[in-house]
Amino acid sequence: MNNVLLTLAVGVIFIVIVHSTLRFFSQVRSLATLLITFLALCSIYVPLLIADWPGIDVFAIQFAIYGITLYLLTILHSQAIQQKNEEIAGAKSGKKWHWAPLLIVGFFVVVVSVNSVFITVAQQGSKSLLPMFLIPETKSGGRVSSYFPGIVEHNFHEKEDQYNQYQQRLDEQRQRGWKIKYGWLDSPIANKTATFQLSLRDAKQQAITNAKVSGSFQRGNTSKQDQAIVLQEVEPGLYRVDIALKYPGRWELKLKVNSPQGDYNINATTNVSE
């Protein structure tokens, strides 16, 4: 349900097929055809919504497009029935489509289509030939990330007591003098397993063992994409976890270290390639 353009295309094709089948292979009236097609769509669309809620913005766009498609098909069906009846009666119909409904429908189609592209680019990035027109070529030769997850930074100044507690924890961590190193053994790629490693040493360069290290990789656009992790100690003071992050772009890392020598919080960011 997260790929807006794909679900829109599949839904519209489904509506056209069901509506056209009822129109050309049955004697059902236009209003009944609309209701049957709508119920058939809901029988598939509603369970998908329940299983994977895409967000109110995506739902509104999909529902609007499906509604416009049903509206146009129903008008075409009604007009075809009317012309057929007039032909049977021997009368010639001089009625044509009025420009006002077409203009209204066209306006909403353009607006919804543009918003669908924006949402798709924000969620999954620009692909194919689109980056050539939207993103300039980098002088350094590196790849440009076109993913915009909408991360909201934590602001501990919003509440004075929370900010003071946060500063106190930072002071305690600095006083311990721990030497902490962390990172990927290989560059992470979306949907491919990579190893994340954390090295814990105290102020005397002694390994910090028997620690419980857990946390999560988080995305700012939805908590549904967050992935929890638990690092295992593979060597004294060395902790690792194998994980495949599902989406490319920027991720926030939140780690909590609980050890006999004290606790430690780690906040960092990482980028996953496509």
C-alpha positions in Angstrom: 0.0 0.0 0.0 3.0 2.3 0.3 3.6 2.6 -3.5 1.0 5.2 -4.3 1.3 5.2 -8.1 1.3 1.3 -8.3 -1.8 1.0 -6.1 -3.6 3.8 -8.0 -2.9 2.1 -11.4 -4.0 -1.4 -10.1 -7.1 0.1 -8.6 -8.1 2.0 -11.7 -7.5 -1.0 -13.9 -9.6 -3.2 -11.6 -12.5 -0.6 -11.7 -12.4 -0.4 -15.5 -12.4 -4.2 -15.9 -15.3 -4.8 -13.5 -17.4 -1.9 -14.8 -16.8 -2.7 -18.4 -17.6 -6.4 -17.9 -20.9 -5.5 -16.2 -21.7 -2.9 -18.9 -21.1 -5.0 -22.0 -22.0 -8.5 -20.8 -25.0 -7.8 -18.6 -28.3 -5.8 -18.7 -27.5 -4.1 -15.4 -28.4 -0.4 -15.2 -25.7 2.3 -14.8 -26.4 3.0 -11.1 -26.5 -0.7 -10.2 -23.2 -1.1 -12.2 -21.6 1.6 -10.1 -22.7 0.1 -6.8 -21.6 -3.4 -7.8 -18.2 -2.1 -8.9 -17.8 0.0 -5.7 -18.6 -3.0 -3.5 -16.2 -5.2 -5.5 -13.5 -2.6 -5.0 -14.2 -2.3 -1.2 -14.1 -6.1 -0.8 -10.4 -5.9 -1.8 -9.4 -2.4 -0.8 -10.7 -2.3 2.7 -8.9 -5.5 3.9 -5.7 -4.1 2.4 -6.2 -0.9 4.4 -6.8 -2.8 7.6 -3.6 -4.9 7.0 -1.4 -2.0 6.1 -2.7 1.5 6.8 -0.9 3.8 4.4 -1.8 7.1 6.1 -4.7 9.5 5.7 -3.0 11.4 2.9 -2.4 8.3 0.7 -5.9 7.0 1.5 -7.5 10.4 0.5 -5.7 10.4 -2.8 -6.5 6.8 -3.6 -10.2 7.2 -2.7 -10.5 10.4 -4.8 -9.0 8.8 -7.9 -11.2 5.7 -7.5 -14.2 7.9 -7.1 -13.4 10.0 -10.1 -12.9 6.9 -12.2 -16.3 5.5 -11.1 -17.9 8.8 -11.8 -16.6 9.1 -15.4 -17.5 5.5 -16.2 -21.0 5.9 -14.8 -21.5 9.0 -16.9 -20.3 7.3 -20.0 -22.5 4.3 -19.3 -25.6 6.5 -18.8 -24.9 8.4 -21.9 -24.5 5.3 -23.9 -27.8 3.8 -22.6 -29.6 7.1 -23.4 -28.2 7.2 -27.0 -29.1 3.6 -27.5 -32.7 4.2 -26.4 -33.0 7.2 -28.7 -31.6 5.3 -31.6 -34.2 2.5 -31.0 -36.9 5.2 -30.9 -35.7 6.7 -34.1 -34.6 10.0 -32.6 -31.2 11.6 -33.1 -29.5 12.9 -30.0 -27.8 16.3 -30.3 -26.5 16.3 -26.8 -22.8 16.5 -26.2 -20.5 16.6 -23.2 -20.6 19.9 -21.4 -17.2 21.5 -20.8 -17.8 22.3 -17.1 -17.8 18.7 -15.7 -14.8 17.8 -17.8 -12.9 20.8 -16.5 -13.7 19.9 -12.8 -12.7 16.3 -13.3 -9.6 17.3 -15.1 -8.6 19.7 -12.4 -8.9 17.1 -9.7 -7.0 14.5 -11.8 -4.1 16.8 -12.2 -4.0 17.8 -8.5 -4.2 14.3 -7.2 -1.7 13.0 -9.8 0.9 15.6 -8.8 0.4 14.9 -5.1 0.8 11.2 -5.8 4.1 11.8 -7.4 5.2 13.9 -4.4 4.3 11.3 -1.9 6.0 8.5 -3.9 9.2 10.5 -4.2 9.1 11.3 -0.5 8.6 7.7 0.5 10.7 5.8 -2.0 12.9 8.4 -3.8 13.1 9.3 -7.4 14.0 6.5 -9.8 14.4 5.8 -13.5 15.1 9.0 -15.5 13.5 11.3 -12.8 16.8 12.1 -11.0 18.3 13.5 -14.2 15.7 16.3 -14.2 15.3 16.9 -10.5 18.7 16.3 -8.9 21.9 17.8 -10.4 24.9 15.6 -10.9 27.3 15.6 -8.0 30.8 17.0 -8.5 32.3 14.5 -6.1 30.9 11.6 -8.1 29.0 10.2 -5.2 25.4 9.2 -5.2 22.7 11.7 -4.2 20.0 10.4 -1.9 16.5 11.4 -3.1 14.7 10.1 0.0 13.0 12.6 2.3 11.7 10.7 5.3 10.8 13.9 7.2 12.8 13.2 10.4 11.9 15.4 13.3 14.8 16.1 15.6 14.4 15.6 19.3 14.4 18.9 21.1 15.1 18.6 24.8 14.6 22.3 25.3 10.8 21.9 25.1 10.7 21.0 28.7 13.2 22.3 31.2 13.1 19.2 33.5 13.6 16.8 30.6 16.5 18.9 29.2 18.2 19.0 32.6 17.9 15.2 33.0 19.4 14.8 29.5 22.3 17.1 30.4 22.9 15.2 33.6 23.1 11.9 31.8 25.5 13.4 29.2 27.8 14.6 32.1 27.8 11.2 33.7 28.7 9.6 30.4 31.6 12.0 29.8 32.9 11.4 33.3 33.2 7.7 32.7 35.5 8.3 29.8 34.4 5.3 27.8 35.9 4.8 24.4 33.0 3.8 22.1 33.3 3.0 18.4 30.5 1.9 16.2 29.6 1.5 12.6 29.0 -0.9 9.7 31.5 -3.5 8.6 30.2 -3.0 5.0 28.2 -0.2 3.4 24.5 -0.9 4.2 22.2 -1.5 1.2 18.4 -1.6 1.4 17.0 -5.1 1.9 20.4 -6.6 2.2 21.9 -8.0 5.4 24.8 -6.0 6.8 26.7 -6.2 10.1 26.6 -3.4 12.6 29.4 -3.4 15.2 29.9 -1.7 18.6 33.1 -1.6 20.6 33.0 -0.7 24.3 36.1 0.2 26.3 36.4 2.0 29.6 38.8 4.9 30.4 41.6 2.4 31.0 41.0 0.8 27.6 39.6 -2.3 29.3 36.8 -4.2 27.5 33.4 -3.6 28.9 31.9 -7.1 29.0 28.5 -8.7 29.8 26.7 -5.6 28.7 23.1 -5.6 27.3 23.0 -3.6 24.1 19.7 -3.0 22.4 17.9 -0.3 20.5 16.4 0.4 17.1 16.9 2.0 13.7 14.1 4.5 13.3 12.5 6.4 10.4 10.9 9.8 10.9 7.9 9.4 8.5 6.3 6.4 10.3 7.1 4.3 13.3 5.9 1.2 11.4 9.3 1.2 9.6 11.3 1.1 12.8 13.5 -2.0 13.3 14.5 -3.1 16.7 18.0 -4.7 17.3 19.8 -6.6 20.0 23.6 -6.7 19.8 25.4 -9.9 20.9 28.8 -10.0 22.4 31.1 -11.8 20.0 34.4 -10.9 21.7 35.2 -9.2 25.0 33.8 -5.7 24.6 32.8 -6.2 20.9 29.1 -6.4 20.1 27.5 -7.1 16.7 24.1 -7.6 15.0 23.2 -8.6 11.4 20.3 -6.6 10.1 18.7 -5.7 6.7 17.2 -2.2 6.7 14.2 -2.3 4.4 14.3 1.2 3.0 17.1 3.4 1.5 17.8 6.9 2.9 18.5 8.3 6.3 17.9 6.3 9.5 18.3 7.3 13.2 20.0 4.9 15.5 19.0 4.8 19.2 21.1 2.5 21.4 21.0 1.7 25.1 23.9 0.1 26.8 23.3 -1.5 30.2 26.4 -2.9 31.9 27.7 -3.5 35.5 29.9 -0.4 35.0 27.0 1.9 34.2 24.6 2.8 31.4 25.2 4.6 28.2 22.9 6.1 25.5 24.0 6.4 21.9 22.1 8.6 19.3 23.4 8.6 15.7 22.3 8.7 12.1 23.2 6.5 9.1 22.4 6.4 5.4 21.4 3.3 3.5 22.1 3.0 -0.2 19.5 2.0 -2.7 
